Amino acid sequence: MAKFSGATWRPIPINYTEGGQSSVRGLVVHIMAGTLAGTDSWFRNPKARASSHFGTGKAGALYQWVDTADRAWAQAGGNTSWLSIEDEGQGGDELTSAQMDRIAEVFAWVHKTYGVPLQVASGPNGKGLGYHAMGGSAWGSHPSCPGSRIIAQLPEIVTRAKRIAAPAAPTFAPFPGAAFFRNAPRSALITAMGKRLVAEGCGKYATGPGPQWTEADRKSYAAWQRERGFTGSAADGWPGKTTWDALRVPRV
């Protein structure tokens, strides 16, 4: 099973093929030519013979109707290898910024889940973020879906997806350099370091720690160096990059 946690799960009982998603080349953008509520209702109608994995509303709602392990009925010959996202609006509309954000979130998740590259797809045999019309007659001949204005927005959606998928910035403070400590600094970083030393069982503080660097900090850090296997002059209490990185001092 594959469900995106950022979407409201709205499973439909019909109009899809269970276990039918043989591969995932990317995500195909569609226009509903209607509303999110109307599309949600239509996909539950046996007469529809249509569905989509995801759908967005102009105000930013995001639904998932079909598990991505299952085949939605959205783009004919493209159904077996492409996921789909329907978007509230009419032909000729642009997507709202909220819709672009939701598509970007889904696309970033598809990238992480299936290894799809974060790019605009070159065509039905490519990979990335595509659109219904690119499939031509094999995808049901829908030249106006989702429309030229939305197609022009796809690069920006990819840019937003890349920001979402980017690794989080390190949450630990980088080593500030040996000279920083030898100048007896007064800094919130010294407090954060001292708290980590105490947490590691190496604190030698009568008061504190921090924010002023003192001999208690040096003795505590020497205990940490010994804990990490250093001896002699390598455990003199003056921080070095190797032991600093291992201490994982939070950014301040």
C-alpha positions in Angstrom: 0.0 0.0 0.0 1.2 3.5 -0.7 -0.8 6.5 0.7 0.6 10.0 0.9 0.2 11.2 4.5 -0.3 14.8 3.4 -3.6 14.0 1.6 -7.0 13.4 2.9 -7.8 9.7 2.2 -11.1 9.5 0.3 -11.1 5.9 -1.1 -13.5 5.1 -3.9 -15.0 1.6 -4.1 -15.1 1.3 -7.9 -13.5 2.7 -11.1 -10.0 1.5 -10.5 -7.9 -1.6 -10.9 -6.7 -3.2 -7.7 -2.9 -3.9 -7.8 -2.7 -2.7 -11.3 0.0 -0.1 -11.1 2.9 -2.0 -12.8 5.4 0.9 -12.6 5.6 4.6 -11.9 7.2 6.9 -14.4 5.9 10.0 -12.8 2.8 12.1 -12.0 0.4 13.4 -14.7 -1.4 16.7 -14.2 -5.1 16.9 -15.3 -7.8 19.6 -15.1 -11.2 18.5 -13.7 -13.3 20.8 -15.8 -15.3 21.0 -12.6 -15.1 21.2 -8.8 -13.3 19.0 -6.3 -16.6 18.1 -4.7 -18.2 17.2 -8.0 -15.2 15.1 -9.1 -15.2 13.3 -5.7 -18.9 12.4 -6.3 -18.4 11.5 -10.0 -15.6 9.0 -9.2 -18.1 7.1 -7.0 -20.6 6.7 -9.9 -20.4 3.5 -11.9 -21.2 5.4 -15.0 -17.9 7.4 -14.7 -15.5 4.7 -15.6 -12.8 7.2 -14.5 -10.7 8.0 -11.4 -7.5 9.6 -10.3 -4.9 8.9 -7.6 -5.0 12.4 -6.3 -7.0 15.7 -6.6 -6.5 19.3 -5.6 -9.0 22.1 -4.8 -8.4 25.7 -5.6 -8.2 26.6 -1.9 -5.5 24.0 -1.3 -7.4 20.8 -0.4 -5.7 17.6 -1.4 -7.5 14.2 -1.7 -6.2 10.8 -2.4 -8.8 8.5 -4.0 -6.7 5.5 -5.1 -3.7 3.8 -3.5 -0.7 4.2 -5.7 -0.2 0.5 -5.7 -3.5 0.4 -7.6 -4.3 1.7 -11.1 -6.5 4.7 -11.4 -8.4 5.2 -14.6 -7.2 8.6 -15.7 -5.2 8.6 -18.9 -6.0 5.4 -20.9 -2.7 3.9 -22.1 -0.8 5.8 -19.5 -2.6 4.4 -16.5 -0.3 1.4 -15.9 2.9 3.5 -15.6 1.8 6.9 -14.5 0.2 8.3 -11.4 -2.5 11.0 -11.8 -3.6 14.2 -10.1 -6.8 16.0 -11.1 -7.1 19.7 -10.4 -10.1 21.8 -9.7 -10.9 24.3 -12.5 -11.9 24.8 -16.1 -10.0 24.6 -19.3 -7.9 27.8 -19.7 -7.5 28.3 -16.0 -4.2 28.6 -14.2 -3.5 26.6 -11.1 -3.7 28.6 -7.9 -0.5 28.8 -5.8 -2.1 26.5 -3.3 -2.8 23.9 -5.9 0.8 24.2 -7.1 2.0 23.6 -3.6 -0.1 20.5 -3.2 1.0 19.1 -6.5 4.6 19.8 -5.5 4.1 18.0 -2.2 2.7 14.9 -4.0 5.5 15.0 -6.6 8.2 15.3 -4.0 6.6 12.2 -2.3 6.5 10.4 -5.6 10.2 11.2 -6.0 11.1 9.8 -2.6 8.8 6.8 -2.8 9.5 5.7 -6.4 12.7 7.4 -7.4 11.1 9.5 -10.1 13.4 12.4 -11.1 12.3 15.9 -10.2 11.9 17.2 -13.7 9.3 18.0 -16.3 8.7 14.8 -18.3 9.8 14.9 -21.9 6.9 12.8 -23.1 4.9 9.6 -22.3 8.1 7.6 -22.5 10.0 9.9 -20.2 9.9 10.4 -16.5 9.0 13.2 -14.2 6.0 15.6 -14.0 3.8 15.2 -17.0 0.4 16.4 -18.3 -2.5 14.5 -19.9 -2.2 16.0 -23.4 1.3 14.8 -23.9 0.1 11.2 -24.3 -1.8 12.0 -27.5 -4.3 9.4 -28.9 -2.8 6.6 -26.8 -3.9 8.5 -23.7 -7.4 9.3 -25.0 -6.8 12.4 -27.1 -7.2 15.2 -24.6 -5.2 18.1 -26.2 -6.7 20.7 -23.9 -6.0 18.9 -20.6 -4.8 20.6 -18.6 -4.3 23.5 -20.9 -1.3 25.6 -22.0 -1.4 28.0 -19.0 -1.1 25.0 -16.6 1.6 23.4 -18.7 3.6 26.6 -18.4 3.4 26.3 -14.6 5.0 22.8 -14.4 8.6 24.0 -14.2 7.7 26.1 -11.1 6.0 23.1 -9.6 9.2 21.1 -10.1 11.1 23.9 -8.4 8.8 23.8 -5.4 9.1 20.0 -5.2 12.9 20.2 -5.2 12.7 22.6 -2.2 10.5 20.1 -0.4 12.6 17.1 -1.2 15.9 18.8 -0.4 17.8 17.4 2.6 17.1 19.3 5.8 19.8 21.7 6.9 22.1 20.3 9.6 20.6 20.8 13.0 24.0 20.7 14.7 26.5 23.5 15.2 29.6 23.3 13.0 33.0 23.3 14.7 33.8 27.0 15.3 37.6 26.5 15.2 40.1 26.0 18.0 40.8 29.7 18.4 37.2 30.3 19.4 37.7 28.4 22.6 41.2 29.7 23.5 39.8 33.3 23.4 37.5 32.4 26.4 34.3 33.2 24.7 31.0 34.1 26.3 28.4 32.5 24.0 25.2 30.5 23.9 27.2 28.0 22.0 29.2 27.3 25.2 26.0 26.7 27.1 24.8 24.3 24.4 28.1 22.4 24.4 28.1 22.2 28.2 24.6 20.7 28.3 25.6 18.1 25.8 28.7 17.2 27.9 26.5 16.8 30.9 24.1 14.6 28.9 27.0 12.4 27.9 28.1 12.0 31.6 31.2 14.2 31.2 30.1 17.3 33.1 32.5 18.6 35.6 30.5 21.7 36.5 29.9 23.1 40.0 27.6 25.7 38.4 26.4 26.2 34.9 27.2 25.3 32.2 27.8 28.5 30.3 27.6 30.9 28.8 31.2 31.8 29.8 34.0 29.4 28.8 35.8 28.4 32.0 38.2 25.8 33.3 35.2 23.6 34.1 34.3 23.5 30.4 37.9 22.4 29.6 37.8 19.7 32.2 34.4 18.5 31.0 35.6 18.5 27.4 38.7 16.5 28.4 36.4 13.9 29.9 34.5 13.7 26.6 37.8 13.3 24.7 38.8 10.5 27.0 35.3 9.0 26.5 36.0 9.0 22.7 39.3 7.2 23.2 41.7 10.0 23.2 44.6 10.2 25.6 47.5 12.4 26.6 47.8 15.8 24.8 44.9 14.7 22.5 42.6 14.8 25.6 43.7 18.2 26.9 40.2 19.7 27.0 40.6 22.0 24.0 37.9 21.0 21.5 38.8 19.6 18.1 36.6 19.0 15.1 36.4 15.2 15.4 35.2 15.2 19.0 33.0 18.3 18.4 31.2 16.6 15.5 30.7 13.5 17.6 29.2 15.6 20.5 26.4 16.9 18.2 26.0 20.3 19.8 22.6 21.9 18.7 22.6 25.0 16.7 21.9 28.2 18.7 
